[in-house]
Amino acid sequence: MRLFPPLLKQKTVMLLFFVNLSLLYACKQEVFIDKAINETESSNLSPDDYSISEYAYNVNIIYLIPKDRDTIAGYKERLSELFLWSQNWTKDEMNRHGYPDKTFGLLLNNQNKVLIQVIRSQYTHAELPYDSSLGGATKAEDEVKAYYAANPTSKASEHTIILYPSLTNGIKATGGTPYYGRGKFCHALDYSLLTLANVKLDNPTGKEARKWFGGMIHELFHGLNLPHNSENSADQGKAIMREHFNYGLDKLILTATDASIFNVSQVFSKVQGTFYGPVTSNLTLTSSSYNAANSTINLAGNITASNPVNKVIVYVDPHLTKDIAAGVAAPNTDYTAVSFVTNLVNGQFNIAIPTNLLIDFDTTIDHYIRISTIHANGTLSRNLGMYKFKFDSNKVPTINFVRSEITLDKTNWTIASFSSQNISYNEYAANIIDNNSATYWQSRWSTSATSFPHEIVINLGTSQTIKGLTWLHRSQGNKRPVSEAEILVSQDGTNYQSAGTYSISNLTNKQFLDFPAAVNAKFIKLNMKKGHDGTQYACIAEIEAF
């Protein structure tokens, strides 16, 4: 148990400094985490002193009240019960996964009530809309940041849940305010019938309460670093980060991936430490295969990182129709991604994934292996590698991976300079950034032919973080493939530094040139030194950056 300074009084707080500024599916005995304190400690505390916690960091719970609304009666008691029940449920799930006596921290008073800080917003309910593009969440988060700035001791961690009062308070709640996770912030809703007793009811009132309670905890877990993912076929329950609608009655679970991420989350720590911050990670997949005898997908690789890797996470993600429109790595496309966790040993990992634990074998869609790392400081490095495959009608995966990366948008890219281009046949330097693999650049050959080295400089429009390039040779006719090139990068187009010299194979598929470390650059210079065919000419069909 930890006693914090009497910093956080439970009272309504009027903001002194103003700045302008989603829902898815645990049947547990109703037992709260034991927060007992001894008589001496208890006698020294007022019910207004919320300073009791076993944890070094605690979740910030903010009740943000639009200026045309008010708090909903009984919110302290109702929400305290719900958060404590979920804290205990999380502790049980963490223990099931081998992380004993760990859950998220909450600040309590000596009457076992959770600290909920009330902030009166300068905005009306209508001015805090759900649609993130309209700025409701940003306004709310900025008000909370302003409150933290004015009251530094009120911030107990980097993680904050913002609750809003419902417009109506019958069986059906009415939202309209933000309801989703955004980084370390998350947003949810309170209404009068959101009680633990109602959550346990097997009737329409209970169903509605579980929907909103499950949604609140699902979004809280987003704010505590969890992405979406699915249970596997052998799990005894639904993953809360996939489906949350019956939380509190049905058997819902944390997956092994969820638990491994929570294990290094700031608010799960009982000791002070350094959390989060940028991490540079690089993955090289050294082998991939399907073992027919064991029915396993076998993967091995090497990972280097600037912060120790706590776990390697492998997602097997069916790329469903709704995912295609959003993009392969969009944040809401991974509800059905089954995930697996392994260790990194001496910079290497090996994992065998039993295909009978997967849940989707659709032969008409692409499936993706996505590899991420969770680091000792709590940072999650997502999608270090992405590899596409399909299943055949016998549920056998065709493991002949085509590497996939999330590439930078080229809309604002231009060609800053080039050593030559062949105008007579429309073989322009700009063709290498036009998103059309059928067009290409070729060095001048029809008149006054030029020789190696050839050079093209690309202006990205703005400085961007780059981990490497993709290089695509011309696929038809005299391909003139480049065999060696040095890549240089610059912020100002004048002072360049080398990102490495690369041997480029004589293949027609897209090739990946991985930089030794990520760089920030506005200009990329391609210094082509020689070609595969022994001539003085060079071609490129398309260049991308990732």
N, C-alpha and C positions, 0 to 999 in steps of 0.2 A: 504494500500500500504506500502511496505517495501523497504527502500533503503539499499542496501548492500554496503560494501566498494568497491571502484573502483578496484576490485581484478582481474577481468576477462576481459582482452582486447581481442577483436576479431582480431586474427592474426594467421598466420601459425606458428606452434611451432615445432622446431626440437627436437626430443628426445635427452636428454643428458645422460640418464642412460638407458641402454638396459639390458634386462634379457632374458634368453632362456625360452624360454618358450617352423524354419520350417515355412507354409502359410495356412489359412482357411477362413467366410462370413462377412445407417442412413441418412436418407434423412433429412437434416437440412438446415434451412435458413443460408446463408453465413454471419454470424455475429460473430465478435471476442469478446472475453472478454474485457471489458472496462479497459484499463490500463492507463487512463488519469492521468497526473501528473500536479501539478500547475506550473505556469510560473516560479516562483522562483526556484523550484526544477529542472525544465527542463533547465533553463539557466545555472545551475551549472554542467550540465552533458555533456560530450562529446559523440558523436555517438559511440565511442569506449568503453564507460563505460556501461557494462551490469550489472546493479545493481538494476533494478526495479523489484520488485516482492511483492505480498501480502503475500507470504508464507515464513515460517521459513526455509524450505528446498525446493530444486528445482531439477528437473531431470537434470542429466548431459548428454549432447548430444555431443558425440565424433565423428568426421569425421576422420576415420583412413584410410590413403592413402598408399596403397602398394608402395614400392619404384620404381616400374615400371609403376605406374599410376599417375594421378593427380586429383584434385578436378574437379567436373563437373560444367560447367558454370552456374551461377545464383543460386547456391545451397543455399546461405543465404536467398534470397527472397523466393524461392520455398519451402524450408523446413520450414521456419518461418510461412508461410501461412498455411501449412498443420498441423504443431504442434498446432498453435493457434486455428484452426478450431476444431481439436480433443479435445483441452482443453475446449473449449466452449461446444462441444457436451457432454463431460463427465460431465460438470457442470449441464447441463440440465437433464441428466440421474440420477445423484446423487440427484437432487432436486425432481425428480419424485418418488424416493424411500424414501423421507423424510429426506434427508441430505442437507439442503439448503446451497447455497454459498460455495460448496466444489468441488474442482477439483485438479489436480496435478499442482504443482508449476513449473514455467519456469522463467528464468532470461531474462529480456528484456533491450534494450537500449531505448533512448528517441524517436526513430523512429519506435518503435513497432516491432523490429527485435529480434529474439530469439538467445541467445548465443549458438553458435556451435563452439566447440573447435577443431581445426585441429591438428592432430598428424601425422607426417611422419613416417611410419613404416620402420623398418629395413628389413622387409620381402617383397618378391614379392607376387603378386596376387596368384600364384600357391602354394606358401608356406603358404597360409592362407585358406586351403580347408574347404568346408562345413562339411565334415565328422568329427564329434567330436573326433572319435578314432584316427585321424591323427594329432590332436593337434592344428588345426587352431584357434579355439576359445580360447584355453588356451594361445597361443602365443599372441593373440590380447589383451586379458584381462590382461595378465602380463605386456604388454607394457603400457596399460592405468594405471595399478597400479603403475608402475615405474614413470609415469608422475605425478600422484597424490603425490607420495612420494617426488619428486623433487619440486613440486609446490602445497603445501598443501592447499592453499586458492582456488585452482581451483576446488576442490571437494565440491559440494554444497549439497550432500546427499549421501546415500548409494546406490542409484539407477542410473544406467548408461545404455544408449543405444549407441551401437557402429554401425555406418553406414559405408558402403563400397561403392566405386564407381562401377557402372556396367562396364563390359567389352565392351558392345556395347550400343549405345544411339539412336537407331531408335525406332519404335513403340514397338518392343520386347526388353525388357531388358535381360541381361545375367548376372547371378549371379556366383555361384561357391564358394563364400565365406560363412562364417557361417550365418545362418538365423534361429534363435530360441532363446528361453529364457533359461538362466542358472542361477538360484538363483537370485541375484540382478542385474545381467548383462543380456542384451539381444542384439541381433544382427539383422541387417536389411540392405536394399540395397537402393541406390539412383541412379536415371538415369535422363537423360535430359528432358524427357516428363512427369516426375512425378511432376505435378503442380495441384493446386486446380481447375483451369479452366478445365484441362483435366479430372480430376476426375468427373466433372459434366456432361461430354459429354456422350450421349447415342449412342456410336459407338465403333468400335474396339479399338481406341486409349483410349477412356474412360474406357472401360472394362479392358484393360491392366493396366492403371493407378490405377484403384480401387483395382485390385488384389494386387498390390505392396503396395499401401497405407494402405489397410486393413490389409495386412500381417505385415506391419511395426507397426501399432498400436496394433494388436493382440500380437506381440512379446513384445512390450513395456509394455503392461499390464501384461504379464508373469513376466517381470522384476520388476513390481510394486506389485507383490505377487499373482496375480490371477492364479488359476489352470483352466483347461478346465471345462466347464459345459454347459448344454443345457437350452434353454428356456422351459417353460412348455406349455401345450396345449392351455392355455388361454392368453398367452403373445402376445402382438401385435407387433411381430417382431422376428427376429432371434437373438440369443445370439452371440455377437461378439467373445466370447471365444469358440464358436462351429464353426461358419461359418462366414468368414469375406470378401468373395470375392467381394461383391458389396458395401462395406463401402463407404459412401459419396453419394450414390444414393438411395439404398433401405433402408427400415426401419430396422436398427440394434439396439440392446438394450444391456444394462447392466442388468444382473439378480439381484434379491434381494441379493443373495449371493455375487456377485461381489461388489455391493455397500457397503455391511457390511464389507467386507475386505478392500476396499478402505478407508472407514471411519476412520480407525485407521492406515492407511499407513503413513509412515513418510512424504512423499512429498505432502500429503493432509493436513498437519498440518500448522496452522498459528502461532503456538507458539512453542518454544523450548521444548523438552522433551526427555525422555529416550525411545528408540525404539529398538525392537527386542531383541535378546539374548535368551538363553535357557529357556524353560518352561516345567515343569513336570505336566502332566495332567493324571488323572485316571477316567475312566468311569465305572459305574455299571448300566447296563440296568435292571430296576426293573419290567417292564411290557411291553408286546408287544401283540397286538391283531388286528383282523380285525373286524370293526363295519359294519355289513352287512346293517343295516338300513341307515347309513350315507355314506356308501361306503368309509370309511377312514381306513388307517393304523394308529393305535394309538400306540405311544411309550412314555415311561416315564423312567427317570433314574436320577441318582445322579452323579455329576461331582465335583471332587476336583482338584485344580490347584494352582501352585505356583505364578501365575500372574492372576489378575481378568479376568474372562471370559466375553467378550463383547457380543458375540452371539454364539449360538449352531447351527451348520450347519448339515443338514441331506441330504445325497445324495441317490437317488434311481437310481441304476446304472445297466442297462442291460449288462450282461457279454457276449458280442458278440464273434463270432468265432475268430476274429482278436485279441480280448482281451485275450482269453484263452492262446494263444501262448506267449503273452507278460507277463502274470501274472496278478492276480486280482487287484493289486494296482500299476501297472506300471504307470508312469506319463502320458502316451498318450492313456490310455484306457477309459477316462472319458468324451469324447466329447458328448455322449448321456446321461450323468448322469443329471437327473432333480434334482434340489436342493431346499431345503426349510430352512428357518431361523426362529429360536425361541429364547426366552430369557432364561437365567438361573436365577431362583429366589430362594434365600436361598439354593443354591447348588443343586436345582432340576429343571428338565425340563419336560414339557409335550407338545406333538405335535400331531395333527391329520392331516394326509396327505390325501387329497382327491385323490382317484385313477383316477378320470376323468381328473386330471391335468398331468398325466403321458403320455408318448408318445410311449412306447414300451410294449406290452403285450405278447411277444413271449413265447409260452408254452414249447418250446424245449430247452430253455437255462436257466441257473441260473441268478437270479437277486440279487443284493446286496444292503442292507442298509448299508451305511457308515456314521459314525458320527464323525464330527470334531469340533474343537472349535477355534474361533478367539479371541485373547486376547487383553487387553487394550494397551499393548506395541506393537501391530501389528503382533505378532508371530502367525502363523497358525499351530495348532497341528492337523495333519491329521490322519484320520483312527484310532481314539481311540477305536472304535468298528466296527466290520464288521459282518453282519448277512445275511445268504443266504436264499432265498425263491424262489418259482416258482408261475406262474399264471396258473389257469386252463382255459378251453376253454370259460368260461363265464367272463373272466378278473377278477376273484376273486383270491387274493393272499393267499397262504397257509402259514400263519404266525405261523410257528413252528420253530423258528430260531435255526439254527445250528451256533454257534459262530465260527468265522474264524479270525485268526490272521496271520500276515506276520511273519513267523518264520525264525530264523537264519539258514544260510547255515551250514550244518554239515560235509562238505567235509573234513575239517581238524580236526575234533573232534577225540579224542582218549580216552580210559579208562586209567586213571592214576593209580587207585587201586580199590580193591574190598575186601570185607570181606570173600566172598566165591562165587563159581559158580559150577554148576553141569556139569562137563566135560563129563561124561558118556553118556549124552543125548544131547550134543551140546547146553546146556542151558547157553551160555556164557554171561558175562557182556556186551561185545561189541555188543550183539544183540539189546540192547536198543537204539543204535544210528545208526543203519544200514538202516533206512528209510524203514523197512519192518515190518509191523504190525503182520505178521504171525510168525516171529521168536520172541524169548523172552529170558530173563534171569530168572533163578530160583536159589534160594539159595541151597547150597549143601544138598541133601537129600538121595542119593543112598548109600553113605558111610559117616560115621562120620558126621551125620546131624548137621547143625548149627541152632541156634535159634536167635530170635530178641535180640538186634537190629542188622539189616543188613545194610551194607553200600556200596555205590559205589561212586567213585569220577571221574568226567568227566573233561578232559582237552579240552578247546575250541580252543586251538592253539594260540589265541591272546586275549587280553582283549577286551570285547565287552559290550555294554549297554544292559541290560536285564530287562524287566518289569515283567517277570514271566515265568512259565514253563507249558507245556502241559504234561499230564500223561495218558498213555493208559495201561489198564490192559490186561493181557492175555485173549483171548476171547473163548478159547476152553479147554476142559479137566478140570483138577484140576486148577482152575484159580489162586488160592492163592493170592487174591487181598489185597493189602496194604490198611489199613484204616487210618493210621496216619504216617506222616513223617515230619521231620524237614529238611528244605533246608538251607544249608550254602554256602557262597560264599567266594572266596579268589582271590587275585591277584598273590600270589606267591606259592600257594599250601601248605603253612605251617600255615599262620595266617588266620583264618576263622572268619566270622561274620554271625550271623543268619539272614536269610531273612524271617523267620517265620516258625511256625509249622502249618501244614495243615491237616484238616480232608478230606479224599478222599472217595467219595461215592462208593458204590458197583455197579457201572454201567459199561457197556462195551464200551460206547462212550468216546471220548477224553474229558478229564477234564482240566480245566484251573485253575492254581494256581497263582493268581495275587499277586505280591509282594506289600508291602505297599508303596514303592517308587522304581523307577528305580535304578539299581546298575550297577557299572562297575566291571566286574569280568572276570578272565581267567579260574577259576576252580569252579565247582559246586559239592557240596557233598550232596548226598541223604542219609539221616539218617532215615531208616525205623524202626518204633517203635513197631507197631503191625498190625495184619491183620484182615480181616472180618471173616475168617472161624475158628478162634480160635486155629489154629495150629501154629507151630513154623516156618513155611515156608513162602516164599514170591516170587512173580513173578512180572515182569514188561515187557510189550511188547515194548513200545517205549517212549522215552522222547524227547521233543523239547523245545526250548527256544524262546521267542518273546520279 
